[in-house]
Amino acid sequence: MIVSREPKQIEIPCHVDDRGFLYQIAGNYEFPGIKRVYVVGNFRKGIIRGFHGHNEEWKAYFAARGSLKTVVISKNGKINSYVLTPRKPSILIVPPKHLHGWVSLEDDTLLVGISNKTLEESLADDYREDPFKYGREIWEVESR
């Protein structure tokens, strides 16, 4: 089922009625078997988490509360950024061999992570880089 080795942000269908809403964050999203789901929270906006990558591990990310900017860097140095927020539900799939990190855009941001590896497998496959190696401006929000 794995089609793309490039990062991909997929909009999640949201079902709304007079009771509230429902959306599914794990499903048929071109993602290998799930072994781990975890939650990471930042207490205030501006907190940066990253950069790290994996040679074999696939990751998927979903913002459960607040909003965040995710930066993904491919092996050839191409930089992409994505905004995740439950106001427009989406899941970001990050294939192996991509550095990635995120910065919270709001206080009390909550990120759900999904992985095809256990924590022990992930730690053995982990590599890290300085979050400012590609410049501080990649974490900033551009005025429009």
N, C-alpha and C positions, 0 to 999 in steps of 0.2 A: 504494500500500500504506500510506502514512502516514495514520493514523487520528486520532491525538490530538495536539494542540498543547500538551498539559500534560505535565509530568514524569511518568514512570511507572517503577516498579520491577517487574521481571518475574523471577519465580523461574525458575531454570534447572534443567531435569531433569538429575539426576546418576545416571550408570549405574555401579553398583558390583558387582564380583564378587571372587573370591578373589585376583585379581592386583592389584586396586587400584580406581581410579575414573577416569571420563572425563566431562567436560562441555564443551559447545560455547558459546563466548562471543560468537560472531558467527554470525548466522543469520537466521531469519525472525522478527525482533523489531520490525517496524514502523519500520525505520530506512532512510533513503535510502542510496544507493550509498556504499560505504566507499572512501575515498581514503588514509586514514592510520591506523596503529595505533602507539601509543607507550606508554612505561612511565615512571611517575614514582614515586620512592621517597622516603620520609621515614626518616631515621636513628633518630629517637626519637619517642615519643608526645608529643602536644601541639603538633606543628608544624602551622600553619594555612597552607593554600594557597587564596587567593581574595581577594576576589571578582572574577570576570570573567564576561563574557557575549558573545554574538554576535548580530548581527541576522539572519544567514542560516544560520550553521553549526549543525548538529546534533552533539551529543556523546553518547557512551554510556560508562559507567564500570563497571569490574569490579575487585573486590579479589582480587588473586592471592595475597597473603600478608598476614597481620595483619588489622587491621580499621580502619574509618574511619567517621566521621560526615560525611555530605554535607549541606550546606544549600543549598536552591534557593529563590530568590525570584522570583516572577512580576512582570510589569510593573505589576500593580495592588498590589504590596506583600505578597501572600500568601507566608508563609514555611512551607516544608515541610522536614523533615529525614528522612534515610534512613541506615540502617546497612548497610554493605557488608562482607561477610566471606566467605571461602571455606568457612567452616563451614556456611553456608546459602547456596549460590551463587545470585546474582542479578545482573542487569545493570540499571543505572539509565540510562534514556534522558532526556536533557535537550534539549528543542526550542529553537529560536532564541528570543531575547528573554527569557531567564531568566538572572539572575545565579546563579552557583554557585561553591561552594568546598568544601573539605573539611579535616578535622582528623584526624590519625592517633590512633587509640585504643590502639595498641600500638607498641612499638619495631619498627623494620625493616618497616614497612608498605609494600606494593608495589601500585600502582594501574595498571591497564591502561586506556588511553583509546582510544576509537575515534571517528573523525571522518569527515564527508562532504566535508571540504575539505583541500587541501594545507596545509602549514605557512604558505606565503606567503599563500594565500587567507585562512587563519585570522587571521594577524597584521593583515591589512588590514580585517578585520571585527570586531576585538577592542575591547571597552570594559571598563574596570576601575573598581572602587569600593573604598573602605577596608573591610577585613574586619570592622571594629568599628562601621561605620555603623549597623547595626541592633542594637547592643548586644553586649557580651562574653558574655552569658549564652547566646546561640544556639550557641556553640561548646562549652558545658559539657555534661557528662553528668549527667542528673538522677538523684538517689537514688530508688529505688523499693522 
